[in-house]
């Protein structure tokens, strides 16, 4: 009986870990949903230890950020930004895309550029950076509203619901088997094979699926809003 008690506790603990921690991390992590960059590559220079690409940002930002260089040297990637020399301070987002057109990272840059000949500080990029997209949020005292949408896709939410439901069903079945063996032989057949018990188990599983799904999805929505407000 002790063995079955241990197994029962492990089943519950594993199910809680999967539904509350593992699945949300895999399926419900908010991601940036940004379209492909409209910045234009105007020059590419190849060298022995790497290459450099000169970009123009999309037209509405060219009065603030004239150009920028995406430079790769010995597997290290950086971006160098040329800004309007009349500016003293700039804030902008650097959206980093990988080779699959997915957002790899969003880097927020704030810099006092006065006295630097129109150059902002060099920004280190992740190794998977293939190209960038720039959106300005502030230039001196002028602010711009640029929302970078961040959310969980409908497909990932559906995937979570399906896997979560299967996990809960397996948890209920495994828990019943454990309890049947813990309570003894006289309860075993009634708990495992009885129609009434099967209906109760189905109702319990449905309730657990509904409650856990609603709770996690609400929490995900709150996280999306908080992350949106932080930007």
VEXDREN-2710 file (C-alpha; in Angstrom, 1 decimal):
% VEXDREN-2710
k/r/px/py/pz
1/UNK/0.0/0.0/0.0
2/UNK/2.9/2.4/0.8
3/UNK/4.1/2.0/-2.8
4/UNK/0.7/3.0/-4.2
5/UNK/0.5/6.0/-1.9
6/UNK/4.0/7.1/-3.2
7/UNK/2.8/6.6/-6.8
8/UNK/-0.4/8.5/-6.1
9/UNK/1.5/11.5/-4.7
10/UNK/4.0/11.4/-7.7
11/UNK/1.1/11.3/-10.2
12/UNK/-0.5/14.4/-8.6
13/UNK/2.8/16.3/-8.4
14/UNK/3.7/15.4/-12.0
15/UNK/0.3/16.5/-13.3
16/UNK/0.4/19.8/-11.4
17/UNK/4.0/20.4/-12.7
18/UNK/3.0/19.7/-16.3
19/UNK/-0.3/21.7/-16.4
20/UNK/0.8/24.7/-14.3
21/UNK/4.5/25.1/-15.2
22/UNK/5.7/23.0/-18.2
23/UNK/2.8/23.4/-20.7
24/UNK/2.4/27.2/-20.1
25/UNK/6.1/27.7/-20.7
26/UNK/6.0/25.7/-23.9
27/UNK/2.7/26.9/-25.4
28/UNK/1.8/30.1/-23.6
29/UNK/4.9/32.3/-23.6
30/UNK/3.9/35.7/-25.1
31/UNK/5.8/36.5/-28.3
32/UNK/6.2/39.6/-30.4
33/UNK/4.0/39.5/-33.5
34/UNK/5.7/41.9/-35.8
35/UNK/5.6/41.9/-39.6
36/UNK/8.7/41.6/-41.7
37/UNK/11.0/44.6/-41.6
38/UNK/10.4/47.4/-44.1
39/UNK/14.0/48.7/-43.7
40/UNK/16.0/48.6/-46.9
41/UNK/19.5/47.3/-47.4
42/UNK/21.4/49.7/-49.7
43/UNK/24.9/48.4/-49.5
44/UNK/26.7/45.2/-48.6
45/UNK/30.5/44.9/-48.0
46/UNK/32.3/41.6/-47.7
47/UNK/35.5/41.3/-45.8
48/UNK/37.9/38.5/-44.8
49/UNK/36.5/38.1/-41.3
50/UNK/32.9/39.0/-41.9
51/UNK/30.5/41.4/-43.7
52/UNK/28.7/44.7/-43.2
53/UNK/25.3/45.7/-44.5
54/UNK/24.1/49.3/-44.6
55/UNK/20.3/49.9/-44.1
56/UNK/17.9/52.7/-44.4
57/UNK/15.0/52.6/-41.9
58/UNK/11.5/52.9/-43.2
59/UNK/10.8/56.4/-44.5
60/UNK/9.0/57.8/-41.5
61/UNK/12.1/57.4/-39.3
62/UNK/14.8/58.6/-41.8
63/UNK/14.6/62.1/-40.4
64/UNK/15.8/60.8/-37.1
65/UNK/17.9/57.7/-37.9
66/UNK/19.6/58.3/-41.2
67/UNK/21.1/54.9/-41.6
68/UNK/22.5/52.0/-39.6
69/UNK/25.1/49.3/-40.2
70/UNK/24.6/45.6/-39.3
71/UNK/28.2/44.4/-38.9
72/UNK/29.4/40.8/-38.5
73/UNK/33.0/40.1/-37.4
74/UNK/34.2/36.7/-36.2
75/UNK/30.7/35.6/-35.3
76/UNK/30.1/38.7/-33.3
77/UNK/27.2/40.9/-34.6
78/UNK/26.7/44.6/-33.7
79/UNK/24.5/47.5/-35.1
80/UNK/25.8/51.0/-35.5
81/UNK/23.3/53.9/-35.9
82/UNK/23.7/57.2/-37.6
83/UNK/21.2/59.7/-36.2
84/UNK/20.4/63.3/-37.1
85/UNK/23.2/65.5/-35.8
86/UNK/20.8/68.1/-34.5
87/UNK/19.5/65.6/-31.9
88/UNK/20.7/65.3/-28.3
89/UNK/18.7/62.3/-27.2
90/UNK/17.0/59.4/-28.8
91/UNK/15.1/56.3/-27.8
92/UNK/14.2/53.5/-30.2
93/UNK/13.4/49.8/-30.4
94/UNK/15.7/47.5/-32.4
95/UNK/13.6/44.5/-33.5
96/UNK/15.9/41.6/-34.3
97/UNK/14.7/39.0/-36.8
98/UNK/16.3/35.6/-37.4
99/UNK/16.7/33.8/-40.8
100/UNK/13.2/32.4/-40.4
101/UNK/11.6/35.9/-40.2
102/UNK/10.8/35.3/-36.5
103/UNK/11.4/38.0/-33.8
104/UNK/14.5/36.8/-31.9
105/UNK/14.7/39.8/-29.5
106/UNK/13.7/43.4/-29.0
107/UNK/16.4/45.7/-27.8
108/UNK/15.5/49.1/-26.3
109/UNK/18.1/51.8/-26.9
110/UNK/18.2/55.1/-25.1
111/UNK/21.2/57.3/-25.7
112/UNK/22.5/60.9/-25.4
113/UNK/24.1/61.5/-28.8
114/UNK/25.1/65.1/-28.4
115/UNK/28.7/65.7/-29.3
116/UNK/29.2/62.3/-31.0
117/UNK/28.9/63.4/-34.6
118/UNK/25.5/61.9/-35.0
119/UNK/26.3/58.3/-33.9
120/UNK/24.4/56.4/-31.2
121/UNK/26.1/53.8/-29.1
122/UNK/26.9/50.4/-30.6
123/UNK/24.4/47.8/-29.9
124/UNK/25.4/44.1/-29.5
125/UNK/23.1/41.7/-31.3
126/UNK/22.3/38.0/-30.8
127/UNK/24.1/35.5/-33.0
128/UNK/21.0/34.6/-35.0
129/UNK/20.3/38.2/-36.1
130/UNK/19.7/38.3/-39.8
131/UNK/18.1/41.7/-40.2
132/UNK/16.5/44.5/-38.1
133/UNK/13.6/46.8/-37.9
134/UNK/13.8/50.2/-36.2
135/UNK/10.9/52.1/-34.5
136/UNK/11.6/55.4/-32.7
137/UNK/9.9/56.2/-29.5
138/UNK/11.5/59.5/-28.6
139/UNK/13.7/62.2/-30.2
140/UNK/14.7/64.9/-27.8
141/UNK/11.3/66.1/-26.4
142/UNK/9.2/64.6/-29.1
143/UNK/7.6/61.2/-28.3
144/UNK/6.1/58.7/-30.7
145/UNK/3.6/56.0/-29.9
146/UNK/4.8/52.7/-31.4
147/UNK/3.2/49.6/-30.1
148/UNK/5.0/46.3/-30.6
149/UNK/2.2/43.7/-30.4
150/UNK/3.0/40.8/-28.0
151/UNK/0.6/37.9/-27.6
152/UNK/0.1/34.2/-27.7
153/UNK/-1.2/32.9/-31.0
154/UNK/-4.5/31.0/-31.2
155/UNK/-2.7/27.9/-32.4
156/UNK/-0.5/27.8/-29.3
157/UNK/-3.5/28.3/-27.1
158/UNK/-5.3/25.4/-28.8
159/UNK/-2.3/23.2/-28.5
160/UNK/-2.2/24.0/-24.7
161/UNK/-5.9/23.2/-24.3
162/UNK/-5.5/19.8/-26.1
163/UNK/-2.4/18.7/-24.3
164/UNK/-3.7/20.0/-20.9
165/UNK/-6.9/18.0/-21.4
166/UNK/-5.0/14.8/-22.2
167/UNK/-2.8/15.3/-19.1
168/UNK/-5.8/15.8/-16.8
169/UNK/-7.6/12.7/-18.2
170/UNK/-4.5/10.6/-17.7
171/UNK/-4.1/12.1/-14.2
172/UNK/-7.7/11.1/-13.2
173/UNK/-7.3/7.6/-14.6
174/UNK/-4.0/7.0/-12.9
175/UNK/-5.3/8.5/-9.6
176/UNK/-8.3/6.2/-9.6
177/UNK/-6.0/3.1/-10.1
178/UNK/-3.8/4.3/-7.2
179/UNK/-6.8/4.9/-4.9
180/UNK/-8.3/1.6/-5.8
181/UNK/-5.2/-0.2/-4.7
182/UNK/-4.8/2.0/-1.6
183/UNK/-8.3/1.4/-0.4
184/UNK/-8.2/-2.3/-0.9
185/UNK/-9.6/-5.2/-2.9
186/UNK/-13.3/-4.5/-2.0
187/UNK/-13.1/-1.0/-3.6
188/UNK/-11.0/-1.9/-6.6
189/UNK/-13.6/-3.3/-9.0
190/UNK/-16.2/-0.7/-8.1
191/UNK/-13.8/2.2/-8.5
192/UNK/-12.3/1.0/-11.8
193/UNK/-15.1/-0.8/-13.6
194/UNK/-18.3/0.7/-12.1
195/UNK/-20.4/2.9/-14.6
196/UNK/-21.3/5.4/-11.9
197/UNK/-17.6/5.9/-10.9
198/UNK/-16.8/6.3/-14.6
199/UNK/-19.3/9.1/-14.9
200/UNK/-18.1/10.8/-11.8
201/UNK/-14.5/10.5/-13.1
202/UNK/-15.5/12.0/-16.4
203/UNK/-17.3/15.0/-14.7
204/UNK/-14.3/15.5/-12.4
205/UNK/-11.9/15.4/-15.4
206/UNK/-14.0/17.9/-17.3
207/UNK/-14.2/20.3/-14.3
208/UNK/-10.4/20.1/-13.8
209/UNK/-9.8/20.7/-17.5
210/UNK/-12.1/23.7/-17.5
211/UNK/-10.8/25.3/-14.3
212/UNK/-7.1/24.8/-15.2
213/UNK/-7.6/26.1/-18.7
214/UNK/-9.5/29.2/-17.8
215/UNK/-7.1/30.0/-14.9
216/UNK/-4.0/29.7/-17.1
217/UNK/-5.5/31.6/-20.1
218/UNK/-6.6/34.4/-17.8
219/UNK/-3.1/34.6/-16.3
220/UNK/-1.6/34.6/-19.9
221/UNK/-3.9/37.5/-20.9
222/UNK/-2.8/39.5/-17.8
223/UNK/0.9/38.8/-18.6
224/UNK/0.3/40.0/-22.2
225/UNK/-1.2/43.3/-21.0
226/UNK/1.6/43.8/-18.4
227/UNK/4.3/43.2/-21.0
228/UNK/2.5/45.6/-23.4
229/UNK/2.5/48.3/-20.7
230/UNK/6.2/47.9/-20.0
231/UNK/7.2/48.9/-23.5
END
